[in-house]
Amino acid sequence: MTDRGQMLLGMVMGAGKTPTTLGAVEQLFEEGEIERCLVIVPASLKYQWAREISKFTDAKCTVIDGPKNRRTAQWRFSKHSRYVVVNSETLANDIGQLGTIQAVVVDESTMIKNRSAKRSRLIKRVGRTVAYRFALTGQPIENRPEELFSIMEFVDKDVLGDFKTFDRTFIVRDHWGKPTRYRNLDKMHKVMQECMVRKTRDDIKDQLPDIIHQTIPVPFDTRGAALYKHISHDLLSKISDAMSNSRGSFNLWAHYNGSGGDDAQGQIMSRLTVLRMLCDNPDLIAESAREYGDKNSPHGSEYAHDIVRQGRLEGVNAAPKLDACVEYIRQVLDESDDNKVVLFSFFKKNLRLIKQATEGLTDSVLFMGGMSAEERDAAKQRFTEDPSCRLFLSSDAGGYGVDLPIANYLISYDLPWSSGKLEQREARIIRLSSEFPHVTIATFVMQGSIEERQYEMLQVKRSVNEAFIDGKHHDNDGSMELNMDTLSQFLRESNV
């Protein structure tokens, strides 16, 4: 890192990216190469980085946080600090106060995976002003290889060249633009070795806790199954209409990559989301419908409102996944007083429902978007230090950089669309600093539902990351075929 100056630190989560990076920056400081380093992190990690800097160095650190007048004073003070820690949103607002820097560190660098995003363009513009650029992420590709290209535009734009050449060299697409095959992956792996420090779990498995994976299938109740079939049939119809109206050019793959935007795609995604709500807890549909009907609320789903208005939610009162999950948590906590549980859910409202359902079992904390950096840091500290608080309830805001080695069970109540987010979730307890010889990763999946489709997609996305970054899963000629059934086929063949 110090010799080359621009590196992607692709060490698996929990393997020590932060102390490794601090070691490199401190050496550069001692050699007189730099005086001031900008560290750009997700908002939830600012104070954790400050603690790590204090732990591993004697350097001054300024965290930029709070209202504008406080931040102005912090920026002024930061001129005398070796480390300035800020999140990208605050940096965008305060860019005129940055001053002179000689190094930029971007932690959880998948934040710049979208080449066209304003955040990506800002960080890359700042990076061009310095000689030392380090990007940190355990999984450089969360969904598609274009994300790696975007990150490398920050690290060293000469490594992968221009985008058209990259796309033509490594990706084979059909006439709709959907990737069908990746090629020359052996060459990609060789090129990336020159500019990337890589450690996988296999590389350090002797230092990590053993991992027990559990997939827990949960059957629907009768009324829930009937509603699921209705929504699923409606979703299949919308997909068919979209394919017909676009004369076959409709690209459903855009949904999985988060780039869909027209009305047909919106109609499809609204039905997918309501299906996921039903899988988690039918109360989420009712709440979303209430929010949509509230003229003072910008939230809620029109489709959820239609479901309720049509009376289709009447009698759908059971929440089988919630019941199964609460019973699982009960058994884990009864098994040993040392056991602590981290639970992730996509829906913030669902976390509150789980908190209510587990009140008789243990104290718990919430960790989610909308909370300030101080509030999230306090929640983490309480879970870490308070023996009576044994349940950490998090949205995917807690999946980035929050170390929880005091927990030995992690539950994915539902699944994200991104394999990177799933890796981030699991890495919260799979750490070198774990206090346990083994940890358990449990995933709850409603039988026959869209959640089974999500699980299948996540495995494909993980394979794509490993193919590009680690040189796995490709043929002798460096090719990797993408063979996955369509969502339409899954919906037709699934049996709830």
C-alpha positions in Angstrom: 0.0 0.0 0.0 2.8 2.5 0.9 4.9 1.5 -2.1 2.2 1.6 -4.8 0.1 4.4 -3.3 -3.2 3.4 -4.8 -4.7 0.1 -3.6 -7.9 -1.7 -3.2 -7.9 -3.4 0.2 -10.2 -6.3 -0.5 -9.9 -8.1 2.8 -12.9 -10.0 4.0 -14.9 -8.3 6.7 -13.5 -8.9 10.1 -9.9 -9.6 8.8 -8.5 -6.2 9.9 -8.9 -3.7 7.1 -8.9 -0.8 9.5 -5.6 -1.5 11.4 -3.9 -2.5 8.2 -4.9 0.9 6.6 -3.9 2.8 9.7 -0.5 1.0 9.6 0.0 2.2 6.0 -1.0 5.8 6.7 1.2 6.0 9.9 4.2 4.7 7.9 3.6 7.3 5.2 3.4 10.0 7.9 6.6 8.9 9.5 8.3 8.9 6.0 7.1 12.5 5.5 4.9 11.6 2.6 1.7 12.9 4.1 0.5 15.2 6.9 -3.3 14.9 6.7 -5.6 12.0 5.7 -9.3 12.2 4.8 -11.3 9.1 5.8 -14.7 8.9 4.1 -17.0 6.4 5.8 -20.7 5.6 6.1 -22.3 7.8 8.8 -22.7 4.9 11.2 -18.9 4.2 11.3 -17.5 7.7 12.0 -17.1 7.2 15.8 -16.0 3.6 15.4 -13.1 4.9 13.2 -12.3 7.5 15.8 -12.0 4.8 18.4 -9.8 2.6 16.2 -7.5 5.5 15.4 -7.2 6.2 19.1 -6.5 2.5 19.8 -3.8 1.9 17.1 -2.2 5.4 16.9 -1.2 8.4 18.9 -2.5 10.8 16.2 -5.1 13.5 16.5 -8.5 12.7 14.8 -11.4 15.0 14.1 -14.9 13.6 13.4 -17.0 15.9 11.3 -20.6 15.6 12.6 -23.6 17.6 13.8 -25.2 20.9 12.7 -23.5 23.3 10.4 -22.1 25.7 13.0 -20.6 22.9 15.0 -19.1 21.4 11.8 -17.5 24.7 10.8 -15.6 24.7 14.1 -14.7 21.0 13.6 -13.3 21.7 10.1 -11.2 24.6 11.5 -9.8 22.3 14.3 -9.2 19.5 11.8 -6.5 21.5 10.1 -4.3 20.4 13.0 -5.4 16.7 12.9 -3.7 13.9 11.1 -7.1 12.2 10.4 -10.4 13.8 9.4 -13.3 11.4 9.5 -16.5 12.3 7.6 -19.4 10.7 5.8 -19.9 11.5 2.1 -23.2 13.4 2.5 -21.5 15.8 5.0 -18.4 16.1 2.8 -20.7 17.1 -0.2 -22.2 19.9 1.9 -18.9 21.1 3.4 -16.5 20.5 0.5 -15.3 24.1 0.5 -13.9 23.7 4.1 -11.8 20.6 3.3 -8.4 22.2 3.0 -5.2 20.4 2.0 -4.9 16.7 2.2 -2.4 14.2 0.9 -4.3 10.8 1.3 -7.9 9.6 1.0 -9.3 6.5 2.5 -12.8 5.3 1.4 -14.1 2.7 3.8 -17.0 0.4 2.6 -16.1 1.6 -0.9 -19.1 0.0 -2.4 -20.6 3.4 -1.7 -19.0 4.5 -5.0 -20.1 1.4 -7.0 -22.5 3.5 -9.1 -20.4 5.4 -11.6 -23.1 8.0 -12.3 -24.0 8.8 -8.7 -23.2 12.3 -7.4 -21.4 10.7 -4.4 -19.2 8.7 -6.6 -18.3 11.6 -8.8 -17.5 13.8 -5.7 -15.2 11.3 -4.0 -13.4 10.5 -7.3 -12.9 14.3 -7.8 -11.4 14.6 -4.3 -9.2 11.5 -4.9 -7.7 13.0 -8.1 -6.0 15.7 -5.9 -3.9 13.3 -3.9 -1.3 10.6 -4.6 -2.4 8.1 -2.0 -5.8 6.5 -2.4 -7.0 3.5 -0.6 -10.5 1.8 -1.1 -11.6 -0.7 1.5 -14.3 -3.4 1.0 -14.6 -7.0 1.8 -16.7 -7.6 -1.4 -15.8 -5.3 -4.3 -18.7 -6.7 -6.4 -22.1 -6.9 -4.8 -24.2 -7.4 -7.8 -22.3 -6.9 -11.1 -18.8 -6.3 -12.3 -19.4 -2.7 -13.3 -19.2 -1.9 -9.6 -15.6 -3.0 -9.5 -14.9 -0.8 -12.5 -16.4 2.2 -10.7 -14.3 1.6 -7.5 -11.1 1.2 -9.6 -11.8 4.6 -11.2 -11.1 6.0 -7.8 -8.2 3.8 -6.9 -6.3 3.9 -10.2 -8.3 4.5 -13.4 -5.4 3.1 -15.6 -5.8 -0.4 -14.3 -9.0 -1.3 -16.1 -8.9 1.3 -18.8 -12.0 3.0 -20.3 -15.4 1.5 -19.6 -16.2 0.4 -23.2 -13.0 -1.6 -23.4 -13.7 -3.1 -20.0 -17.3 -4.1 -20.9 -16.3 -5.5 -24.3 -13.4 -7.5 -22.8 -15.1 -9.1 -19.9 -18.9 -9.1 -20.4 -21.0 -10.8 -23.1 -24.5 -9.3 -23.4 -27.6 -10.2 -25.3 -29.4 -7.7 -27.5 -31.3 -6.3 -24.6 -28.1 -5.6 -22.7 -28.4 -8.4 -20.1 -25.2 -10.2 -19.3 -25.2 -13.8 -20.4 -21.6 -14.7 -20.0 -18.4 -13.4 -18.4 -15.0 -14.0 -20.2 -11.3 -13.5 -19.8 -11.7 -13.8 -16.0 -8.2 -15.3 -15.7 -6.8 -12.1 -17.1 -9.0 -10.0 -14.8 -7.7 -11.9 -11.8 -4.1 -11.4 -12.9 -4.6 -7.6 -13.5 -6.3 -7.1 -10.1 -3.5 -8.8 -8.2 -1.2 -5.9 -9.0 -3.4 -3.3 -7.3 -5.3 -5.3 -4.6 -4.6 -6.7 -1.2 -6.9 -9.7 -0.9 -7.8 -12.0 2.0 -10.8 -14.3 1.9 -12.2 -16.3 4.8 -10.4 -19.3 3.5 -7.1 -17.5 3.9 -7.7 -16.8 7.6 -10.1 -19.6 8.5 -7.7 -20.9 11.2 -8.1 -17.6 13.0 -11.9 -17.2 12.6 -14.7 -19.0 14.6 -16.2 -22.0 12.9 -19.4 -21.1 11.1 -22.7 -23.1 11.4 -25.2 -22.2 8.7 -28.9 -22.9 9.2 -31.7 -22.3 6.7 -35.1 -22.5 8.5 -38.1 -23.0 6.2 -41.4 -21.7 7.5 -44.8 -22.7 6.0 -47.6 -20.2 5.4 -50.9 -20.4 7.2 -53.9 -21.1 5.0 -55.1 -17.5 4.7 -51.6 -16.1 4.2 -51.0 -18.7 1.4 -54.2 -17.7 -0.3 -53.2 -14.0 -0.3 -49.6 -14.8 -1.4 -51.0 -16.7 -4.4 -53.2 -13.8 -5.4 -50.4 -11.3 -5.3 -48.0 -13.7 -7.0 -50.5 -14.2 -9.8 -51.0 -10.4 -10.1 -47.2 -10.0 -10.3 -46.9 -12.6 -13.0 -49.6 -10.9 -15.0 -47.7 -7.5 -14.7 -44.5 -9.1 -15.9 -46.3 -10.6 -18.9 -47.8 -7.3 -19.8 -44.5 -5.5 -19.6 -42.9 -8.1 -21.8 -45.7 -7.8 -24.4 -45.8 -4.0 -24.4 -42.1 -3.7 -24.8 -42.0 -6.4 -27.6 -39.6 -8.5 -25.6 -37.1 -5.7 -24.8 -38.3 -5.2 -21.2 -35.2 -5.8 -18.9 -36.3 -7.3 -15.6 -32.6 -7.7 -14.7 -32.7 -3.9 -14.1 -34.7 -4.6 -10.9 -32.0 -6.8 -9.4 -29.4 -4.1 -10.2 -31.5 -1.3 -8.8 -31.6 0.6 -12.1 -35.3 0.1 -13.1 -37.3 3.2 -13.3 -40.3 3.2 -15.6 -43.9 2.7 -14.6 -44.1 -1.0 -15.5 -41.0 -1.7 -13.4 -42.5 0.3 -10.6 -45.7 -1.7 -10.7 -43.7 -4.9 -10.6 -41.5 -3.8 -7.8 -44.5 -2.7 -5.7 -45.9 -6.2 -5.9 -42.5 -7.8 -5.1 -42.3 -5.5 -2.1 -45.8 -6.4 -0.8 -45.0 -10.1 -1.3 -41.9 -9.6 0.9 -44.0 -7.8 3.5 -46.5 -10.6 3.6 -43.6 -13.1 4.1 -42.4 -11.1 7.1 -45.6 -10.1 8.8 -49.0 -9.1 7.2 -49.1 -6.2 9.7 -46.5 -4.5 7.5 -49.0 -4.4 4.6 -51.7 -2.9 6.9 -49.2 -0.3 8.1 -48.1 0.6 4.6 -51.7 0.9 3.5 -52.5 3.3 6.4 -49.5 5.4 5.6 -50.5 5.7 2.0 -54.0 6.8 3.0 -52.6 9.5 5.3 -52.4 12.7 3.2 -49.8 14.0 5.6 -47.4 11.1 5.1 -45.1 10.7 2.1 -44.7 7.0 2.8 -46.8 3.9 2.1 -47.6 1.7 -0.9 -50.5 2.3 -3.2 -50.6 -1.4 -4.0 -50.8 -2.3 -0.3 -53.6 0.2 0.0 -55.5 -1.5 -2.8 -55.0 -4.9 -1.1 -56.6 -3.6 2.1 -59.3 -1.7 0.3 -60.3 -4.8 -1.6 -60.7 -6.6 1.8 -58.0 -9.2 0.8 -56.1 -8.7 4.1 -59.1 -9.5 6.2 -58.6 -12.6 8.3 -54.8 -12.7 7.5 -53.8 -12.3 11.1 -51.1 -15.0 11.5 -47.4 -14.1 11.3 -45.8 -17.6 11.1 -42.3 -16.3 10.5 -42.4 -14.0 13.5 -43.7 -16.8 15.7 -40.9 -19.2 14.5 -38.2 -16.5 14.9 -39.3 -15.6 18.4 -39.3 -19.2 19.5 -35.8 -19.6 18.0 -34.5 -16.6 19.9 -36.1 -18.0 23.1 -34.3 -21.3 22.7 -30.9 -19.6 22.0 -31.2 -17.3 25.0 -32.3 -20.1 27.3 -29.4 -22.3 26.1 -26.7 -20.1 27.7 -26.5 -16.8 29.5 -23.5 -15.9 27.2 -25.5 -16.1 24.0 -26.3 -12.9 22.2 -28.2 -12.5 19.0 -28.0 -10.1 16.1 -31.1 -9.9 13.8 -31.4 -8.2 10.5 -34.5 -7.2 8.6 -35.1 -5.2 5.5 -38.1 -3.3 6.9 -37.5 -0.9 9.8 -41.1 -1.2 10.9 -40.6 -5.0 11.2 -37.7 -4.5 13.6 -40.1 -2.6 15.9 -42.6 -5.4 15.7 -39.9 -7.9 16.6 -38.8 -5.7 19.5 -42.3 -5.8 20.8 -42.6 -9.5 20.4 -39.4 -10.2 22.3 -39.9 -7.8 25.2 -40.5 -10.7 27.6 -37.3 -12.5 26.6 -34.6 -9.8 26.8 -33.7 -6.2 26.5 -32.9 -5.2 22.9 -31.6 -2.2 20.9 -32.6 -0.8 17.5 -29.9 0.2 14.9 -31.2 1.7 11.7 -31.3 4.5 9.3 -32.9 7.7 10.6 -30.9 7.4 13.9 -28.0 9.8 14.4 -24.5 8.6 14.5 -24.4 9.1 18.2 -27.6 7.2 18.7 -26.4 4.3 16.7 -23.0 4.3 18.5 -24.8 4.3 21.8 -27.0 1.3 20.7 -23.9 -0.6 19.8 -22.1 0.2 23.0 -25.1 -0.9 25.1 -25.4 -4.2 23.3 -21.6 -4.7 23.8 -21.4 -3.8 27.4 -24.8 -4.6 29.0 -25.3 -8.3 29.9 -29.1 -7.8 30.1 -29.2 -6.5 26.4 -28.9 -9.7 24.3 -30.7 -8.8 21.1 -29.4 -6.3 18.4 -32.1 -5.5 15.9 -30.7 -3.9 12.8 -31.6 -2.8 9.3 -28.9 -3.0 6.7 -27.5 0.3 8.0 -25.9 -1.9 10.7 -24.3 -4.2 8.1 -21.4 -1.8 7.4 -18.4 -2.0 9.7 -20.2 -2.5 13.0 -18.1 -5.1 14.9 -20.2 -7.3 17.2 -17.8 -10.1 18.3 -19.7 -10.4 21.6 -22.6 -12.1 19.6 -22.6 -15.7 18.5 -25.9 -15.9 16.6 -27.0 -13.9 13.6 -30.5 -14.1 12.1 -31.4 -12.9 8.6 -35.1 -12.5 9.2 -35.4 -11.7 5.5 -32.9 -11.4 2.7 -31.5 -8.3 0.9 -31.3 -8.2 -2.9 -27.5 -7.5 -2.7 -25.0 -10.3 -2.0 -22.7 -7.6 -0.6 -25.3 -6.6 2.0 -25.7 -10.3 3.0 -21.9 -10.7 3.3 -21.8 -7.5 5.4 -24.6 -8.8 7.7 -22.8 -12.1 8.4 -19.5 -10.5 8.9 -20.8 -8.6 12.0 -20.1 -11.8 14.1 -17.6 -13.7 11.9 -14.6 -11.8 13.1 -11.0 -12.4 14.2 -12.0 -10.8 17.5 -14.9 -13.2 18.1 -15.3 -14.3 21.7 -16.7 -17.7 20.6 -15.2 -20.9 19.1 -18.2 -21.1 16.7 -21.0 -18.8 15.5 -24.3 -19.6 13.9 -25.8 -17.9 10.9 -29.6 -18.6 10.6 -31.8 -17.6 7.6 -35.6 -17.7 7.8 -37.3 -18.4 4.5 -41.0 -18.8 3.8 -41.5 -22.0 1.9 -42.1 -21.7 -1.9 -42.0 -17.9 -1.7 -40.1 -15.2 -3.5 -37.6 -15.5 -0.7 -36.4 -18.8 -2.2 -35.8 -16.8 -5.4 -33.8 -14.2 -3.5 -31.6 -16.9 -2.0 -30.9 -18.4 -5.4 -30.0 -15.0 -6.8 -27.6 -14.2 -3.9 -25.6 -17.3 -4.6 -25.2 -16.4 -8.2 -24.1 -12.9 -7.3 -21.6 -14.2 -4.8 -20.2 -16.4 -7.5 -19.7 -13.4 -9.8 -17.7 -11.6 -7.2 -15.5 -14.7 -6.6 -15.0 -15.1 -10.3 -13.8 -11.6 -11.0 -11.9 -11.1 -7.7 -10.7 -14.5 -6.7 -10.4 -16.4 -10.0 -13.0 -19.0 -9.1 -16.0 -20.6 -10.9 -14.7 -20.0 -14.5 -13.7 -22.5 -17.2 -10.2 -23.2 -18.4 -10.7 -20.4 -21.0 -11.7 -17.9 -18.3 -15.5 -18.0 -19.1 -18.4 -18.1 -16.7 -22.0 -18.8 -18.0 -25.0 -17.1 -16.2 -27.7 -19.7 -16.1 -30.6 -18.7 -13.9 -34.3 -19.2 -14.5 -36.4 -16.1 -15.0 -38.6 -14.7 -12.2 -41.7 -15.5 -14.3 -40.7 -19.2 -14.5 -40.1 -19.2 -10.7 -43.5 -17.7 -10.0 -45.2 -20.2 -12.3 -43.5 -23.2 -10.8 -43.4 -22.2 -7.1 -45.8 -24.0 -4.7 -46.9 -22.1 -1.5 
